[in-house]
Amino acid sequence: MQSTMYTDFTDMTVWKLAMRYAVAIYKLTISLPKQEDYALTSQIRRSSLSISDNLAEGFGRETSKDKKHFYIMSRGSALETKNQLIYGREVGYFEIKETDELIKTQSQIHLELNKLIKSLK
């Protein structure tokens, strides 16, 4: 599962899943109220994209320790995004069905990140 098995970060299964997730989050937030532009809209988009960003950055690092650091950051961003989905649902911005699907995807990403991190110990 180590990134050295791949020739590019875009080959990583977890990166592909994270990128699809960020795109889905973007689409989910298109209809958020204008007053959320600099709050929830911006925050959830940045945290969801940060998952794949940190995977890409970690992939380019030389040492296992450096790679692991960025993969752990990626996992943190996945959890941050999950929290924001729950918040958006609780305040009535998102439907339960759509957040449940995205939280399932987040759980998959989290699991894959845990495997990747564990492989670098």
Buried (B, 14 or more C-beta within 10 A) or exposed (E): BEBEEBEEBEEBEBBBBBBEBBEBBBEBBEEBEEEBEEEBBEBBBBBBBBBBBBBBBBBEBEEBEBBBBBBBBBBBBBBBBBEBBEBBBEEEBBEEEBBEEBBEBBEBBBEBBEEBBEBBE
